[in-house]
Amino acid sequence: MDMRIVFLSDIHGVPSTLEAALAKADALGYDKLVLLGDLLYHGPRNGVPSFYDPIKVVELLNARADSIVAVRGNCDAEVDQMMVEFPIMEDYKILDAGNKKFFLTHGHLWNEYKIPPIGIADVLAHGHTHIPELKTLECGLQIFNPGSVSLPKGGSGRSFGYYDGEELKHFTI
């Protein structure tokens, strides 16, 4: 059976929207919880989000550490790694989900304008822009952005991504 994956990005230390996303993810069922960066800190461009509580976010994520695959976002730092019980400091990871191979990254280093080597993956999954997206480039590489759990941009709502073993989808929170 192919792997079912939940994609979360750009949580930025807001536990209330993370809890809502995790409740929907639990209802869908998943094998892996992929975190595409910017977990705890909100960054200087975003201002302090409402209900900012990175310690609560750490508790929620550490409770699921066994199912988490994570990469570093541009707002993640070594001090964040000291808080979470799963590795977050790699710029990218490859995740083989059966019939699709995912190149996981935050999006500030690798994205549709700086794609990974052709053939390394079927899907480039990234966050960073806070805007949900699903498209296929001319080279055949799919671009999948789950959007932001906490700080949506570009008129989008709070969202996360899901791979059911066949298809990539977006869900609003």
C-alpha positions as CSV (number, residue, x, y, z in Angstrom):
1,M,0.0,0.0,0.0
2,D,1.2,3.5,-0.8
3,M,2.0,5.9,2.0
4,R,-0.5,8.5,3.2
5,I,1.1,11.8,4.1
6,V,0.0,15.0,5.8
7,F,2.0,18.1,4.8
8,L,2.1,21.0,7.3
9,S,4.1,24.2,6.7
10,D,4.6,27.6,8.3
11,I,3.1,26.9,11.7
12,H,5.0,29.9,13.1
13,G,4.3,29.0,16.8
14,V,0.5,29.1,16.7
15,P,-1.0,26.0,18.5
16,S,-4.7,26.7,17.9
17,T,-4.5,26.4,14.1
18,L,-2.0,23.5,14.5
19,E,-4.5,21.6,16.7
20,A,-7.3,22.2,14.1
21,A,-5.0,20.9,11.3
22,L,-4.0,17.8,13.3
23,A,-7.6,17.0,14.2
24,K,-8.5,17.0,10.4
25,A,-5.3,15.0,9.7
26,D,-6.2,12.4,12.3
27,A,-9.7,12.0,10.8
28,L,-8.1,11.5,7.3
29,G,-5.5,9.0,8.6
30,Y,-1.8,9.2,7.7
31,D,1.5,7.3,7.9
32,K,3.8,10.3,7.9
33,L,3.5,13.8,9.1
34,V,5.7,16.0,7.0
35,L,6.7,19.4,8.4
36,L,8.1,21.8,5.7
37,G,9.7,24.3,8.1
38,D,9.0,27.4,10.1
39,L,7.6,25.6,13.1
40,L,8.1,27.8,16.1
41,Y,9.3,31.3,15.2
42,H,7.2,33.9,13.3
43,G,10.1,35.8,11.7
44,P,10.5,39.6,11.7
45,R,8.5,40.1,8.5
46,N,5.3,38.5,9.9
47,G,4.9,40.2,13.3
48,V,3.7,38.2,16.3
49,P,0.7,36.1,15.4
50,S,-2.3,35.9,17.6
51,F,-2.1,33.1,20.2
52,Y,1.6,32.7,19.7
53,D,2.8,29.9,22.0
54,P,5.8,28.0,20.6
55,I,6.1,25.8,23.7
56,K,2.6,24.4,23.2
57,V,3.5,23.8,19.5
58,V,6.5,21.8,20.7
59,E,4.3,19.7,23.0
60,L,1.8,19.0,20.2
61,L,4.5,18.0,17.7
62,N,6.7,16.0,20.1
63,A,3.7,13.9,20.9
64,R,3.8,12.7,17.3
65,A,7.6,12.6,16.9
66,D,7.6,9.0,15.7
67,S,5.6,9.8,12.5
68,I,7.3,13.2,11.7
69,V,9.7,13.9,8.8
70,A,10.8,17.5,8.9
71,V,13.1,20.0,7.1
72,R,14.5,23.4,8.2
73,G,12.7,26.6,7.3
74,N,14.2,30.0,7.0
75,C,12.9,30.9,10.5
76,D,14.1,27.6,12.2
77,A,17.3,27.7,14.2
78,E,19.5,25.5,16.3
79,V,17.7,26.5,19.4
80,D,14.4,25.2,17.9
81,Q,16.2,21.8,17.4
82,M,16.9,21.7,21.1
83,M,13.1,21.9,21.8
84,V,11.8,19.2,19.4
85,E,12.4,15.5,19.6
86,F,12.9,14.9,15.8
87,P,15.4,16.3,13.4
88,I,14.6,19.6,11.7
89,M,17.9,21.0,10.5
90,E,18.3,19.4,7.1
91,D,17.6,21.7,4.1
92,Y,15.9,18.8,2.2
93,K,14.9,15.2,2.5
94,I,13.8,12.6,-0.1
95,L,10.7,10.6,1.0
96,D,9.7,7.5,-1.0
97,A,6.0,7.1,-0.7
98,G,5.5,4.1,-2.9
99,N,4.4,5.3,-6.3
100,K,5.7,8.9,-5.8
101,K,9.0,10.2,-4.6
102,F,9.0,13.5,-2.8
103,F,11.7,16.1,-2.5
104,L,10.9,17.9,0.8
105,T,12.2,21.3,1.5
106,H,11.0,24.7,2.9
107,G,11.1,26.6,-0.4
108,H,13.6,29.4,0.3
109,L,16.5,27.4,-1.2
110,W,14.8,24.9,-3.5
111,N,11.6,25.9,-5.4
112,E,10.2,26.0,-9.0
113,Y,12.8,28.6,-9.9
114,K,15.7,26.5,-8.5
115,I,14.6,22.9,-8.9
116,P,16.4,19.9,-7.6
117,P,18.2,17.7,-10.1
118,I,15.7,16.2,-12.6
119,G,14.9,12.6,-11.8
120,I,15.6,12.8,-8.1
121,A,11.9,13.1,-7.3
122,D,8.4,13.2,-8.8
123,V,7.1,16.0,-6.5
124,L,8.9,19.1,-5.0
125,A,6.9,19.7,-1.8
126,H,7.7,23.0,-0.1
127,G,6.1,25.8,1.9
128,H,7.6,29.3,2.5
129,T,5.2,31.3,0.3
130,H,2.2,30.6,2.6
131,I,0.1,30.1,-0.6
132,P,-1.3,26.6,-1.5
133,E,-0.3,25.4,-4.9
134,L,-0.3,22.3,-7.1
135,K,1.0,22.4,-10.6
136,T,3.3,20.5,-13.0
137,L,6.3,22.1,-14.6
138,E,7.2,21.4,-18.3
139,C,9.9,19.0,-17.1
140,G,7.2,16.9,-15.5
141,L,8.1,17.8,-11.9
142,Q,5.0,18.5,-9.7
143,I,5.2,21.4,-7.4
144,F,3.1,21.1,-4.2
145,N,2.8,23.7,-1.5
146,P,0.4,23.0,1.3
147,G,0.1,26.7,2.2
148,S,0.4,27.9,5.8
149,V,-1.2,26.4,8.9
150,S,-1.2,29.8,10.7
151,L,-0.3,32.8,8.5
152,P,-1.9,32.4,5.0
153,K,-1.0,34.9,2.3
154,G,-2.2,35.9,-1.1
155,G,-5.9,35.7,-0.2
156,S,-5.7,32.0,0.7
157,G,-7.0,30.5,3.9
158,R,-5.2,28.5,6.5
159,S,-4.4,25.1,5.0
160,F,-2.5,21.9,4.9
161,G,-1.8,19.2,2.3
162,Y,-2.6,15.6,2.0
163,Y,-1.4,12.7,-0.2
164,D,-3.8,9.7,-0.1
165,G,-1.4,7.4,-1.8
166,E,-2.7,8.4,-5.3
167,E,-3.5,12.1,-5.3
168,L,-2.3,15.4,-3.7
169,K,-5.0,17.6,-2.2
170,H,-5.4,20.8,-0.1
171,F,-7.6,21.1,2.9
172,T,-8.6,24.3,4.7
173,I,-8.5,24.6,8.4
